[in-house]
C-alpha cells in the first residue's frame, strides 16, 4: 500500500483535497494482504448472519411446543451450526496464511507469524455529537460539521492502513484523538447512543459496545498487528532487516502488554488477558528467533567456542517457544488458538532444540583439545553449558578423553535427530504448514545433516553404552524485551478545540446555558476583577456594580465579548477587549459551572457472541443502520456559589475600577436541560 495521499479513485488531482485519502491509507490497493483482509471482512459478515439465524432458531425452539416444528428447528440448527463451523475453519485458514505477509525476496528463512487486523463497522458520529454540543455546550452543532467529518474520515482511513510506519502513525493519531473525543463527548453518567462494533480476530464473532474503551482497545490491537506485519515484511537476509524485524516485534509486544494492563475488561476474546499474554510471549519469541538469525547471519564458524555460543543462543529460542507452547495449551486459550499457530510453535521448539544439540555435538566431535589450546577457557565454556555434568564427570576429564567426548557428542546427536524428527512429524499434522515449502525444506535439511553426522560416528557399541545428553543452558547476548512504542503517544491537534480548554469544557463538567450580560461603566469603572489563564474567571465582584445588577456572578467564566470567542484568551487579552467599554456598554456571554453531584456510572451495553453470558439476541436482531438512542432530561441544578473566599485570591489577576449603580436591565434566567443517567440501559 502506498504511503502518500491518493485521489479518491481519480488518476489526477483534480478531485481536490476532500476527495483524497489520508496519508498512510489506500483502500484500493490490490495487494495480497489487502485481498486477505477483504476476505476476512466478508467472512465476518457471513458469520454474524449465521449467528442471527441460530439465535432465532434457538428462540423458536424454546417458545414452541409443537413437535413437528421442533423437529424442523433442530434440523435447521444442525445445518446452521455446520455452516458456522465451516466459516470458522475458513477464518482460521486466513490466520494461517502467513506466506502472504512475508518478504517477497525471502527464500531461506522460517516464516514468522503476524496478526491480522481486526475488522469493524462504520460509525456515524454526526447526529449524537451535534446533539451533545447543543445540549451540553449550548452551541450550534452544525458549526462543527467539518470537525466531525474529519474524525469520521480518520476512522475510515484506519480501516485500511499501509503496512509501514506511516500506517502505524495513522492508527496512533486516531488513538490519540479518541482521548480528546472521550473527554469531550462521553460523560461518565450516561451513554451516548453510539455503538462500536468490532469483530474478533480469531472467531469472527462481533462485539458491540457503547463504551469507547472498546474502540480504543481495538485500535491498540491493530497497532500491534500492524507492527507484526511490518516485522514479517522486513528482509531477514540483511543485518538491517533483521534489526528492523526485532524492533517491530518488540514494539508489538509492548503494545500488547500495554493493552493487557490498561483495558482489562474487554469482552472480545482476542483481547482477553489470557490471549494477550500468549500473543505477547509469541512476539517476543519471534524477536528472539531473529536475534539468533542476526548472530548467525555472517556464518557459523566450525570452531569450538563459536559453536558452544551458538548452541546456547539457539537454546534460548527453543526455550521461549516452549513457554509459548505451554501457554497455548492452557485453558481458556487452547480452544480458539489457530491450530496452525500451535503446530508452528511446536515445530520451531523441536527444531531449534535439535539444532542446539547439533552445535554442541559438532563442537565435541570435530574439535579435540590440543597442546596449543586454552585448556582453562575450554573447560569453563563446557562447564557453563550444563546445570550438572553427565555422570559426575568433570569438564576437563571429558575434554581430555577422546572416548568421553565421542560418547557425549553422539548423545547430543541422538537428541538432535529426535528433535528434528519430532519437528517433521508435527509439521505433517497441519495441512496449512504443508503449504510452506521453505519450512519443510529447512526441516528436512536439518534432519538429514544431523542423521548423516550420527551415521559417521555410529558403531556397534551404541546399543551397549547409551548416554542421555543433558539439557543445554540457554544464554543470549541480546535478550528480546518489551519495547515501548512512542507511536501510541503521538501528539495530535484536538479536532474540537473550539469548544474551549479541555480542562474545563469537557463532558464531565456541567454548565449553565450561556447568559448575556450588558457591561457598562461609570467613570471608567466595571466593578470586578479577572483571574485565570483561559478562560478567564470573574473575581471580586462589587455587588452594587452595573455588571452585578445585570446578572454577573462571581465565578462566572467569560466565553465571548462582542461576539468574539474568548474561551482560549488569557486575562491580558480579555482586558484589551474590555478597555474600550464606555457608558453605552457591550455584551459579554458568561457561563457558570454547576455542581457535579456524584452518580453511579452505567454498565455499558455489551453484545458479544460466543462468550459466556454476554451474547445478546439484540445484537443479532439489530439493524446495522438503524440504532436508536434514548435520552432523558432532569431538572436544572443550581450553580456553584464561589463565596467570598475568592476575593482573597489576588495572584495572577488584573483589576478593573469599581463602578457605581447604573440603570439596570431584567436579569435573564436561562438554563440548559441536563441528561439524566440511564439506570436501565445495560442489556446482557
N, C-alpha and C positions, 0 to 999 in steps of 0.2 A: 504494500500500500504506500502511496505517496505521502510525503510529509509537507506538502505545500497546499496552499488554498486553491482548490479547483472549482471552476464554474459548475453550476448545478446542471449537469448533463449537456453543457454547451461546449463547443470546440474553441470558442474565443471568449473574451472577457466582456462582451457587450451586455451580458445579463446584469452586470452591476454587482456591488458588494452584497446586496441582500440575497442574491442567488448563488452565493459561494459557500462552500463548506469550510468549517473551521480547520485551522492548521492541525495536522495530526489525524485527520479523518477523511476517508474516502469510501463511502458505502458502495460505490460502483466498481471497486477494484475486484477483478476476477482472478484472484489467487487461490491456491489450494486451501489455504487456511480460511479465506472468506467463504468459499464454497462449503467447507466443512461446517462453518458457523451457521450458514443458512440452513443446512440440513438439520442442525441442532434446533433452530427456531421452529422449523416445520414439525419436527418430532415432538417438541413441547406442546404445540397446538393440538396435535393428534392425541397425545397422552391426556391432556385436560378434557378433550371431547369424550374419550372413552371413560374417564373417571366420572364425568357428569352422567353418562349413561348408566354406569354402575351404581352411582348414588341413587338415581331414580328407580332402578330396578330393585335395589335393597329397600327403599321406602315402600314400594308397591308390595314387596314380599312380606313386609311387616304389617301392612294395612289390610291385605286381602285374606279372606278365609276360604275362598273358592279353590278347591283342589286343582281344578283344571288350569286356572290362572297361575297358581303357584308352580305347577309343573312347567308351564311356558316361561315363567320368570326365571326359574332355576336354570333352564336350558339357555336362556338369553344371557344370564350371568356367567355361565361357563364360557360362552362364546366371547363375551367382553373381557373376561379375565385372560383368556388365551391371547386376544389381541393386545392387551396391556403387556403381557409377558413378552410378546414379540417386539413391541415398541421399546421396552426396557432393554432388550438384547441389542436392538439397533443403536440405542443411545450408548450402551456400553461399547459397541463397536466404534462409535465416534471417539470416545475417550481412549480407545486403543489405537487410533490411527496416528501414532506418533511420528511415522515417517514423513507426514505432510509438514511437520514443524521443523524438521532437521535441516541443516545447511545443505544446499543442493550439491556442493562440492565434497561433502563428507562421504568418504568411501572406506575408511579403515577404523572407525570408532564405534563403540557400542552406543546405540541410540539412547537419548535421555527422555524422561517423561515430563511433558509440560501439562499445564492445567488449561482447560477450555474456559472461555469467557461465559459468565452467567448471562442468560437472556432475560429481557424484561419487556413489559408492555409500555406503551406511551402513556404519559401522564399530562393532563391539562391543568395547569396552574391558574389559568386566566380568571375564571369566574370566582373561585374561592379567594384568590389573592385580592382581586378588586373589591369584593365584598368586605374582606377583612380590613383593607386600607380605609374604606369608607366608615366601617363600624368602629374600628379600634383607633385609627389615627385621624379620623374625621377629615380625610382628604378625598379628593375625587380619584377613584381608582383608574379611570380612563387615562389619567396623566402618566400612568406607569405601564402602559401597554407595551412600549418599546423594551423596557427592562424585563417584563415578564416574558416577552418573546425571546429576548437574549438568553434568559435562563432555560427556556424550553429548547432552544436551538443547541445550547451547550449540552443539555442532557441527551438530545437526539444524536449529537456527534459522538458522545461517549459510548454509544452502542456499537460503533464501528471504528475503534481506534487503530491507528497504524502500529505495526509491530516494531516500535522504536522508542527512544527516549522522548520523542515528541508526543507519541501516543500516551506514554505514562504521564507526561506533563498535562496533557488534555484531561485525563481522568483525575489527576491531582487537583487541577483547577476547579473542576466541578465539586470534588470532595470538600475543598476549602470553601467554596461558595455555599455549600449546604450548611455550614456552620452559621453563616450570616442568615440564611433563609430560616433555619430553625429558630434562631433568636428573634427574628423579625415577625414570623407568621405562625409559630406553633406554640400557643400558650400551654402551660402545664395543666390548666384546669379543664380543658375540653378538647375535643377532636375537631379537626379542620374539614373533615369530609373528603380528604384526598387519599385515595387508595394507591399504595405502591405494591406492584406485583412483580415478583422475581421468581424464576424457575430454578429448581435445584439442579446443580451441575451434574449430579450422578443419577438421580431418579427421574428428573424432568417434572416433578410434582410442583405445582405453583404454590407460592406462599404470598398471601395478601395481607397487608397491614396498613393501618392509618398512621402508624408510628414512623417518623422519618428516620429512626435509627436503623430500620431495615434497609432503607435506601443508602445510608452511609456505609453500613457494613458490607453491602453487596458491591459498592464501588471499590471499597478496600480490597475485597476478594478479587475483583477484576484487575486491580493494580498488581496484586501478587501474581495472578495468572499471566498478565502481560509480561512481567519480568521473567517468568519461566519460559515463555515463548521467545523472548529476546535471547535468553541463555541458550536455548536449543538451536537458535539460528546462527550463532557465532561459529566461526571457523576454528575447529579444535585441532587443526593441523599446524597452527601457529601459536607462539607463546602469548602474543597479544590477544588472540581469540580466546585462548583458554583463561586468561586473566579476566576478560570480559564475561565469560561464562560463569566463572566462580563468583564474580561480583554480582551478577544478575541473580543467581540462585541464593546467595546470601541475603540480598535485599528482599527477595521473595519470602524467605524465611522470616525476615524482620517484620515485614508487613503482616504475615500470617500470625506471628507472635503478638503483634500489637492488636490485631483483630480479636484474637482469643482473650486477651487481657481486658480489652475495652468493652466489647459487645458480648456479654456473657449469656444473654437470653434470646439470641436469635433463633426463631423456630425452624429455619431452614437446616436440613440435615447436613449439607456440605459445609456449613459454618458452625456446627456444634463443636463444643470444646474438644471432644474426643477426636473428631475428624481433623480439626485444625492442628491438633497435636501430632497426628500421623503425617499430615502434609508437611508440617514444619520439619519433622525428622527426615522425611524423604528428600526435601530440598537440600538440607544440609549434607545428607549422604551423597547426593549427586554433585554437590560442590566439592566434597572430599574426593570423589572419584576424579574430578577434573584436576584437583591438586596432584594426585598421583600421575595423571597423564602429563601434566606440565613437568613433573620431575623426570618422567621417562621420555619426554619429547626429544632431547638430544641423543637418546640412545642409552641402553643399559650396558655398561661395560662388564665383561666377564671377568670381574675382579672381586676378591673376597669381601672387602668392606662395602663395595658398591652393591653387591648382591644382597648382603645382610640388611643394608639400609633400605633397599627397595622392598625386601620381604616384609619389613616392619611397616613400611609405608602402605603397601597394598593390604596388609593385615588390618590396618585401621579402616580402610574402605569396607572390607568384609565385615568388620565389627559393627560399623554404622548401619550397613544394610541388614545385619542380623537384628539390630534393635528395631529397625523399621518393620521387618517381617513379624517380629513378636507383637508389635503394636497393632499391625493389621489383622492379626488373628484373634484379637480380643474383642469381646462384646462392648458396645453395640456396633463397632465399626465393621467387623468382618462380614456382616450381612450385605452391605452395599458397596464395599470397595470393589472396583472392577477386577475381575479375575485376571485380566491382562497385567494389571499393576502388581498384584500379589505374586504372580508367577515370574514376572520380570525381576522383582526384588529378590525372590528366591534364587533365580538363575545367577544374578550378579553376586549374591552372597556366596554361593558354592564356587562360582568361577574364580573370584578374587581370593577366596580362601585356598583353593587349589594352587593358584598362581604364587601365593606366598610360600607354600611348602615347596614348590618347584625351585624358587630362588634359593632357599636355604639348602636344598639338596644339591643344587649346582655348585654353591659355594663350598660345600663339604667334599663333594666328589671330584671336582675339577681342580681344586687348589690344595696342595699339600704344604705343610709347614716346612719351609726350607731354612737353611742355616742363616741366610741373609734377611729373613722375615722378622718383623717386630713381634716377638712371641707374646709379650705382655699385652700389646694392643689387640692382637687376635683373641687372646684369652678373655679380655674384658668385653670385647664385642660379642663373643659367643655366650658369655655369662649373662649379658643383658638381653639375650634373645628369649630366654625361658624363665618361668617362675621358679622352676627347680630342674636340675639336670637329670637326664634319664638314668634310672637305676643307681642313683647316688654317685655317679662318676663325676670327676672334676673336669672343668673345661679343658685344662691343659692335657689331661690324660687322653681325652677324645681327640684333641688336635695332634698329639704326637703319635697316636696309634693309627696306622693305616686301616686296620680292620674295624676299629671303632668308628672312624669317620665313614667308612663304607656302609657299615650296618645302619648308622643313624641317617646317612644320606638316603639309603634305599627306603628306610621307614618314611621319610618325608616324601619320597617319590610315590610310595603307595598311597599316601593321603592326597597327594596332588592328583593322581589318576582317579581316585574315588571322587574327589571334588568335581573334576571336570565331567566325569560320567554322570554324577547327580545333576549337574547343570544341563547336560544334554537330555537327560530323562525328563526333567521338569519342562524344558523347552518344548518337548514333544507333546506335552499335555494341553497346550494352549494353541488354538488354531490361528489366533492373531499373531502370536510370536513366530509361528512358522512362516509368516509373510515377510519377516525381517531377514533377508538373505545374508546381510552383512553380519548379523548376530550369530546365525548358525555357522557361518564360515569361521568366525573368530573362535567359537567354542570348539569346533572340530580341530582347528589348527592347534589350539592349546592342549587338547586331549591327546592328539597324535604326538606332539612334542614330548609330553610327559611320559607317554607309553613307550615311545622309542628309546628314551633315555633309560627307563627302567629295564627294558629288554636288554640293553647293552650291559647292564650290571647283574642281570638275573643269573643265579646259579642254583645248584641243587640244594644248597643249604638253606634256601629261603623258607622251606617247609619245616625246618628244624629250629632255626633261630629267627623268630619273628618278634620284632620290637615295635612298640607303639610310639610314634613320633609325638613329642609334647607339643602343646599349643604354643603359638608364637605370640609374644607380647607385641601389641600394636604400638606404633610410635610414628609421629609425623612431625615434619619441620614446619608445617603450616596447617594449623587446625581450622577447619571451616566453622565459622561462627556467625551468629545473627548480626546482620548489618542494618543500621538504622537508615531508612530511606528518607532523605530530605525532600524527596518529591512530594511526599504526603503533606509537607508543611509549606507548600508553595504559597507565596503571597499573591492575593488577587484583590481587585477592587470590588467593593460591595456594590452589586447592581442597584440596590435600593438605598443608596447613600442619601438621596434627597429626603428621606423620611426623617433624618436627623441622626445625631450621635447614638450609636447602638447602646451605650451605657445607660441611656435614659429612654430612648424611643425604641423599646423592644416589646415583644408580646407579653413579657412578664409584668411590665408596668401598666398601670391603669390610669387613664387620664380623663379629665373633663373635656367636653367639647370646647374648641377654641372660642374665646369671648373677645369681642371687640371693645376696646376701651379708648375713649377720646382723651388725649392728653392736652392740657392747657397749662400755660404758665402765667404767673403774676409776678411781675418784676424779675422775670428770668428764672423763677424757681419752679421745680417739678414736684418736690416733696418726697423723694425716695432715693435710695442708693441701690447700686447693682453689684453683684458678685458672680463668681463662676468663670469658667473658661468658655464653654459653648454647650448648650445655650445659656445665656445669662439669666440670672435669677433676681427677682425683686427682693430687696432687703431694707430694713429700717424705714418702713412706710409711715409717713405722717398721716394719722387718721383724719386730719382736717384738710388734707390737701385735695385739690380737684381730682387727682387720679384715684384717691381712695373713695371719694364720693361717686366717681364713675364706675366703681366696682373692682378696682385693682386690689389685690391682696398680697400680703407678704408671702413669699414662697412661690409666687407665680413665675412661670418661665415665659420670656418674650420670644415668640416664634416668628413674628413678622412686623415690619414697620413700613407703613405706606406701601403695602403690597410687596415689599422686599423681604425675601426669606432670611431669617436671622438665626436659624437653628444651628448653623455652623460658625456663627460670629462670636468673637470674644467681647469683653467689656469695652475696650477701646474702640472697636469697630461700631458697636451699638451707640456709643457716645457720639461718634461723628454723625450718625443718622439723627440723633436727638438734639444736636446742638442748635438746629435751625427752628426748633419748635417755638411758636410765638403764642400770642393770646388766642388766635383762631384755632390753634392746636393741630394735632394729627392723630390718625387712628393707628393703634397698635393691636395686635392679636396676641393673647396670652392663653396659656393652659395651666391647669393645676393638677398635681399628682394626687391620685386618690389612694385611700387606704387599701393595701393589698392584704385582705384577710386570708389566712391560710385555709386551704381546702385540699381534700384528698384527690390526687390525680386519678383519672380514669384508667382502667385497663384498656390497652389498645385492642381494637377488633382484629383478630388474627384468624386467618383461614389457611391452614397448611395441610395439604393432602399427604397421606402416607405416614404421618407422625401420630403417635398415640394421643388420643383425646384432644386433638387440635384441629382435625379436619371438619369442616362445616359444609353442609349441603348448600348453604347460602352462597359460598364461594363458587360452587359449580353452577348454581342457578343464576348467578349474577350476569347481567348483560355487560359486556366489556365497555360499551359506550354509554351506558345508562346507569350511572351510580348516583343515587340521590343523597342529599345531605340534610341533616336535621339540625335546627338551631332553636335555642330557647333564649328568652330575654328575662332579665331580672330588674328590680328597681334600682334607681340610681343610688350610689353610695355617696356619703358626704365627703368633702375634700379634707385633706390633712392640714390641720392648722399648724403653722410654723412657730407661733408663740413669740414671746419677747426675747427668747434666748438668741435668736438670730441677730438681734441688734448688737449683741456683744461681739460678734464676729466681724471685725473690720479689716482683716487681712485680705489682700487681693481684691479690694473694692474701690470703686470710684464714686464720689458723692456728688449728687446734683442739689442745688439750693432748694430750700423749702419754699412752698408757695402757700398763700393764704386761701381762704374759702372763695370759690367762684361758682358761677352758675352750674347747675347740675342737670344731668340727663337721667332718664329712667335706667335703672340697673337691669342689664339683661341677665336672665337666669336660664341658661341653656344646659342641657345635659345630654350626654350620648348614652344610649342604651348599651348595657354590657351583657355579654352572653352568660348564661348560667351553665355550670358544669353538668354534663350529661351523665347522670349516675347509672344509666341502664343501657349504655351504648355498646358495651362489650358483648360480643356474641361468640360462643365457643361451640 
